[in-house]
Amino acid sequence: MPTTAQVSLVERVSYISSTTKDKELQGDYAGAATPDLEGALREGGAPSLLSRESFGLLAQYAAVGLVYGTLPYTIYPFLQSYLFMEGTATTSAKALLSIPWSLKVFIGMITDNFPIFGYRRRPYMMFGWSAAAFCLFFMALKPLPKPYYKDPSYANLEPEMVTPDMVNGDSPDEGGIYIILMMLTSLGYLIADVAADAVVVEYAQREPIAIRGRTQTAIYTTRTFFQIFAQCILGFGLNGPEYGGDFSKGMSITTVYLILGIFCIPIVPLTWSFVREEKYVRESFGAYVSNLWEAIQTRAFYQIIAYSFFSGVFASISWTAADPVQSIWVKATNLNYNLSGIFGNIVMVVTLTALLSLGFLFMLPAQKEQTQELKRNGGKSKLMGIITVFYCLFALCWSIMTNILAIFPETKCLKITGGCPPKVHD
């Protein structure tokens, strides 16, 4: 039986050997394909961050940051404070706005395999932003429902002191259409985001090892900056009394939707004119799916999918009373709510900057080798592949169904959606 020291020595020898082989392979490839750029994985040279193609790509993430930093943060001031929807409905709204992110793998499969006029990225980016802009303009031009409280000062009263003549009882039922439209908006910009992510990968592969990762850093910095900018607009603009704020006046939610829609429009022509993309010859979709199925059956895939799924499930557990507690008990204003998000993003940026110091961990035998070992010797299981696909699809369908049912008056009180509390005013 080998000792710990022997195992460690073998691992280090294996690591040095594999690293040397990788360098030799990279040297051969670099010499043949890109002799002026050491370690680049794709021809074309590293794109300048000041070039037209980089500007077109950064514009995508500026728009993503603005929309992504706005829509989820309108739930509290608009759906909770203005329309006074129930906690189950606002919780479902948060879930429905995040569900399109779970569809990224399917969107990616479509964009990878079904080019439009020979292009796999730009047409989908343009379609996504057009769809998002349409939904935003629809919400902006749609007549705004009346607020739940006829006088904003009634919101400061204890619930048992509020009488039916002080409120517009039908207002909470008007929020369902807005949730659906915001979800479709999220789906639209997610389609654009998935296509843009693929372009980022292509751009990053043109970078030499010395500066690889620069493109990703630029796009995420841009996205985070515009998220913070969006939260500042919401925190200070959407802070009127009818939205649970303490300013005497403020913007309307329709103005917010209009601003977002206007911002999305120029991204469409910018995408076609600035983003660089080569024409693609369509390959067999059946072969693509077959390769994907083969990959899912390997332990390296289904084990990581299981970790992502179950860790995400438990990390996302929340309680439906969160928004009502903020509104009724804590009396938190929209400014308070958005400032917490702004500070959270600032902390994230600072944390990511600090984590850059860990970039030198590549000098040690790291997880990459363990991952390669898992891929080589982890084995394959058709049963685990079937189970993985089943629970992922079941969870996705169940989540969409229950959260949509929770936002409509006819179905929101079903047991599978959480039920309804007893009415205070009859």
C-alpha positions in Angstrom: 0.0 0.0 0.0 1.6 3.3 -1.0 2.3 5.9 1.7 0.9 9.4 1.7 4.3 10.8 0.6 4.5 8.4 -2.3 1.0 9.3 -3.5 1.8 13.0 -3.2 5.0 12.4 -5.2 3.1 10.5 -7.9 0.5 13.3 -8.1 3.2 16.0 -8.5 5.1 14.0 -11.1 1.8 13.5 -13.0 1.0 17.2 -12.7 4.4 18.2 -14.0 4.2 15.7 -16.8 0.7 16.8 -17.9 1.7 20.4 -17.7 4.7 19.9 -19.8 2.7 18.0 -22.4 0.1 20.8 -22.4 2.8 23.4 -23.0 4.3 21.4 -25.8 0.9 21.0 -27.5 0.1 24.7 -27.0 3.5 25.6 -28.5 2.8 23.5 -31.6 -0.6 25.0 -32.0 0.5 28.5 -31.4 3.4 28.2 -33.8 1.0 26.9 -36.5 -2.0 29.2 -36.0 -1.0 32.3 -34.1 2.8 32.8 -34.0 2.5 36.3 -32.7 0.2 35.5 -29.8 1.5 32.9 -27.3 -1.2 30.6 -26.1 -4.1 32.0 -28.1 -6.7 29.3 -28.9 -8.3 31.1 -31.9 -6.9 33.1 -34.7 -7.7 36.8 -35.1 -5.6 38.5 -32.5 -6.7 39.8 -29.1 -9.5 42.3 -29.5 -8.9 45.8 -28.2 -11.3 46.9 -25.5 -11.6 50.2 -27.4 -12.4 48.6 -30.7 -15.9 48.6 -32.4 -16.4 44.9 -31.8 -15.6 45.2 -28.1 -17.9 48.3 -27.8 -20.7 46.3 -29.4 -20.2 43.5 -26.9 -19.9 45.8 -23.9 -23.2 47.4 -25.0 -24.9 44.1 -24.6 -23.8 43.8 -21.0 -24.6 47.4 -20.2 -28.2 46.7 -21.2 -28.2 43.4 -19.4 -27.0 45.2 -16.2 -29.6 47.9 -16.5 -32.5 45.6 -17.1 -31.3 42.9 -14.6 -30.6 45.6 -12.0 -34.1 47.1 -12.4 -36.8 44.4 -12.9 -36.3 42.3 -9.7 -36.1 45.5 -7.7 -39.5 46.8 -8.9 -41.2 43.9 -7.1 -41.1 45.5 -3.7 -42.1 49.1 -4.5 -44.6 48.2 -7.2 -46.1 44.8 -6.5 -45.8 44.9 -2.7 -46.2 48.6 -1.8 -48.2 50.0 -4.7 -50.5 47.0 -5.5 -50.2 45.3 -2.1 -50.0 41.8 -3.6 -49.7 38.9 -1.2 -46.4 37.4 -0.1 -46.9 34.3 -2.1 -47.4 36.4 -5.3 -44.3 38.5 -4.7 -42.3 35.5 -3.9 -43.5 33.8 -7.1 -42.7 37.0 -9.1 -39.1 36.7 -7.9 -39.0 33.1 -8.9 -40.6 33.7 -12.3 -38.1 36.5 -13.1 -35.2 34.1 -12.3 -36.6 31.1 -14.2 -35.4 32.3 -17.6 -31.9 31.9 -16.2 -32.6 28.2 -15.8 -33.4 28.1 -19.5 -30.0 29.2 -20.6 -28.9 25.7 -21.5 -31.8 25.3 -23.9 -31.4 28.7 -25.4 -27.7 27.9 -25.9 -28.6 24.7 -27.7 -30.9 26.6 -30.1 -28.4 29.4 -30.8 -25.6 26.8 -31.3 -27.5 24.7 -33.8 -30.0 26.9 -35.6 -28.3 29.8 -37.3 -30.4 32.5 -38.9 -29.1 33.6 -42.3 -25.9 31.8 -41.4 -25.3 33.6 -38.1 -25.7 32.1 -34.7 -25.2 35.1 -32.4 -26.2 38.5 -33.8 -29.8 37.6 -35.0 -30.6 36.1 -31.6 -29.2 39.1 -29.8 -31.3 41.4 -31.9 -34.4 39.3 -31.4 -33.9 39.1 -27.7 -33.5 42.9 -27.3 -36.5 43.5 -29.6 -38.7 41.2 -27.6 -37.5 42.8 -24.3 -38.2 46.3 -25.7 -41.7 45.3 -26.9 -42.7 44.0 -23.5 -41.2 47.1 -21.7 -43.1 49.5 -24.0 -46.3 47.4 -23.5 -46.0 47.8 -19.8 -45.1 51.5 -20.1 -48.1 52.3 -22.3 -50.6 50.1 -20.4 -52.9 52.1 -18.2 -51.5 51.9 -14.6 -53.8 50.3 -12.1 -55.0 52.3 -9.1 -52.8 51.9 -5.9 -54.1 49.6 -3.2 -54.3 52.4 -0.6 -56.5 55.3 -1.8 -54.4 57.6 0.4 -50.7 56.6 0.8 -50.9 57.6 4.5 -53.2 54.7 5.1 -50.2 52.4 4.7 -48.9 53.6 8.1 -52.0 52.3 9.9 -52.2 49.0 11.6 -53.8 46.4 9.4 -56.9 46.0 11.7 -57.5 49.7 11.4 -57.8 49.7 7.6 -61.4 49.5 6.4 -62.6 48.4 2.9 -63.5 51.9 1.9 -59.8 53.0 2.3 -58.5 50.6 -0.3 -58.9 49.5 -3.9 -59.6 45.8 -3.3 -59.0 44.8 -6.9 -55.6 46.3 -7.2 -53.6 43.2 -6.1 -55.3 41.2 -8.9 -53.8 43.5 -11.5 -50.2 42.5 -10.8 -50.3 39.1 -12.6 -50.1 40.5 -16.1 -47.1 42.7 -15.1 -45.3 39.6 -13.6 -45.8 37.7 -16.9 -44.6 40.6 -19.0 -41.5 41.1 -16.7 -40.8 37.4 -17.1 -41.0 37.6 -20.9 -38.8 40.7 -20.7 -36.3 38.6 -18.7 -36.5 35.8 -21.3 -35.9 38.3 -24.1 -32.7 39.8 -22.6 -31.6 36.3 -21.6 -31.7 35.2 -25.2 -29.4 38.1 -26.0 -27.2 37.4 -23.0 -26.7 33.7 -24.0 -25.7 34.7 -27.5 -23.4 37.4 -26.1 -21.8 34.9 -23.7 -20.9 32.7 -26.7 -19.2 35.8 -28.4 -17.3 36.5 -25.2 -15.9 32.9 -25.3 -14.8 33.4 -28.9 -13.2 36.8 -28.1 -11.5 35.4 -25.0 -10.0 32.5 -27.0 -8.3 35.0 -29.2 -6.4 36.4 -26.2 -2.9 35.1 -25.3 -2.4 33.5 -21.9 -0.8 36.6 -20.5 -4.0 38.7 -20.8 -6.6 35.9 -21.0 -9.7 36.9 -18.9 -9.5 40.5 -19.8 -12.7 40.4 -21.9 -14.6 38.6 -19.1 -13.4 41.2 -16.5 -14.6 44.0 -18.8 -18.0 42.7 -19.4 -18.8 41.8 -15.8 -17.5 45.2 -14.6 -19.7 46.9 -17.1 -22.7 44.8 -16.1 -22.2 45.4 -12.4 -21.7 49.1 -12.9 -25.0 49.4 -14.8 -26.7 47.3 -12.1 -25.6 49.8 -9.5 -26.7 52.7 -11.7 -30.2 51.1 -12.2 -30.6 50.6 -8.4 -29.7 54.2 -7.8 -32.4 55.3 -10.3 -34.9 53.1 -8.6 -33.9 54.0 -5.0 -34.1 57.7 -5.5 -36.6 57.9 -8.4 -39.2 55.3 -7.4 -39.4 56.5 -3.8 -42.7 58.4 -3.8 -45.4 57.8 -1.1 -47.5 55.5 -3.2 -44.5 53.2 -3.7 -43.7 53.0 0.0 -41.2 55.8 -0.1 -40.7 58.9 1.9 -40.2 61.5 -0.8 -43.0 63.8 -1.6 -42.8 63.0 -5.3 -41.1 60.5 -7.5 -41.2 58.7 -10.8 -44.0 56.4 -11.9 -43.3 52.7 -12.6 -44.4 53.3 -16.2 -41.6 55.9 -16.6 -39.1 53.2 -15.4 -40.4 50.7 -18.0 -40.3 53.4 -20.7 -36.6 54.3 -19.8 -35.6 50.7 -20.1 -37.4 50.2 -23.4 -35.8 53.3 -24.9 -32.4 52.0 -23.7 -32.9 48.6 -25.4 -33.8 50.0 -28.8 -30.3 51.3 -29.9 -28.7 48.0 -28.8 -30.4 46.3 -31.8 -28.6 48.2 -34.6 -25.4 48.3 -32.5 -25.4 44.5 -32.4 -25.5 44.1 -36.1 -23.0 46.9 -36.9 -20.4 46.3 -34.2 -20.4 42.7 -33.1 -18.0 40.6 -35.1 -19.2 37.1 -36.2 -18.2 34.6 -38.8 -20.8 32.7 -40.8 -21.5 29.2 -39.6 -22.3 26.1 -41.6 -25.1 24.2 -39.7 -24.2 20.7 -38.5 -26.3 17.8 -37.4 -28.5 18.6 -34.4 -29.0 14.9 -33.8 -25.2 14.5 -33.4 -25.2 17.5 -31.0 -27.9 16.0 -28.8 -26.3 12.6 -28.9 -22.9 14.0 -27.7 -24.7 15.9 -25.0 -26.5 12.8 -23.8 -23.2 10.9 -23.8 -21.7 13.7 -21.7 -24.6 13.8 -19.2 -24.1 10.0 -18.5 -20.5 10.6 -17.3 -19.9 11.1 -13.6 -18.0 14.3 -14.3 -21.3 15.8 -15.6 -24.1 14.3 -13.5 -22.1 14.8 -10.3 -21.6 18.5 -11.0 -25.1 19.0 -12.2 -26.4 17.4 -9.0 -24.2 19.7 -6.9 -25.4 22.8 -8.7 -29.1 21.7 -8.5 -29.3 20.7 -4.8 -27.0 23.5 -3.6 -29.2 26.0 -5.6 -32.4 24.5 -4.2 -31.3 24.9 -0.5 -29.6 28.2 -1.1 -32.8 29.6 -2.6 -35.2 28.6 0.2 -37.0 31.8 1.3 -40.2 32.7 3.1 -43.3 34.2 1.6 -43.7 36.8 4.3 -40.5 38.6 3.5 -42.0 41.4 1.5 -45.0 42.0 3.7 -42.8 42.1 6.8 -40.6 44.7 5.1 -43.6 46.8 4.1 -46.0 46.4 7.1 -43.7 45.7 10.1 -40.4 47.3 9.2 -41.9 50.1 7.1 -38.8 49.9 4.8 -38.8 52.5 2.0 -37.9 51.7 -1.5 -34.7 53.7 -1.0 -33.7 51.5 2.0 -34.4 48.4 -0.1 -32.3 49.5 -3.1 -29.5 50.9 -1.0 -29.0 47.4 0.4 -28.7 46.1 -3.1 -26.3 48.9 -4.1 -24.0 48.1 -1.1 -24.3 44.4 -1.8 -23.0 45.0 -5.4 -20.2 47.2 -4.1 -19.2 44.5 -1.6 -19.3 42.0 -4.5 -16.9 44.1 -6.6 -14.5 44.6 -3.7 -14.6 40.8 -2.9 -14.0 39.9 -6.5 -11.0 42.3 -6.6 -9.6 40.6 -3.5 -10.1 37.2 -5.0 -7.9 38.2 -7.9 -5.0 37.6 -5.4 -5.9 33.9 -5.6 -5.1 33.9 -9.3 -1.6 32.5 -8.6 -3.1 29.2 -7.4 -2.6 27.9 -10.9 1.0 27.3 -9.8 -0.2 24.5 -7.5 -1.7 21.1 -8.5 -5.3 22.4 -8.6 -8.8 21.2 -9.3 -8.2 21.1 -13.0 -6.2 18.0 -12.7 -8.8 16.4 -10.4 -11.5 17.3 -12.9 -9.5 15.7 -15.7 -9.0 12.6 -13.6 -12.7 12.4 -12.9 -13.5 12.7 -16.6 -11.0 9.9 -17.4 -11.8 7.5 -14.7 -15.2 8.6 -13.3 -17.1 6.1 -15.2 -20.4 6.3 -17.0 -24.0 5.5 -16.0 -27.1 5.6 -18.3 -29.3 5.3 -15.2 -27.8 8.4 -13.6 -28.1 10.3 -16.9 -31.8 9.5 -17.0 -32.3 10.5 -13.4 -30.4 13.7 -13.9 -32.5 14.8 -16.9 -35.7 13.7 -15.1 -35.3 15.7 -11.9 -34.0 18.8 -13.7 -36.9 18.9 -16.1 -39.4 18.0 -13.4 -38.2 20.8 -11.1 -38.2 23.3 -13.9 -41.8 22.4 -15.0 -43.0 22.3 -11.4 -41.4 25.6 -10.6 -42.9 27.4 -13.6 -46.4 25.9 -13.0 -46.7 26.6 -9.3 -45.3 30.1 -9.5 -47.6 31.1 -12.4 -50.6 29.7 -10.6 -49.7 31.8 -7.5 -50.1 35.1 -9.3 -53.7 34.7 -10.7 -56.8 35.3 -8.5 -58.5 32.1 -9.6 -55.6 29.8 -8.6 -53.5 31.7 -6.1 -55.2 30.0 -3.1 -54.6 26.4 -4.2 -52.7 24.3 -1.7 -49.8 23.7 -4.1 -49.2 27.5 -4.3 -49.1 28.0 -0.6 -52.8 28.9 0.0 -54.2 32.2 1.2 -54.4 33.7 4.7 -57.8 34.4 6.1 -59.2 37.8 5.0 -58.9 40.6 7.6 -61.7 42.7 6.1 -64.9 41.0 5.0 
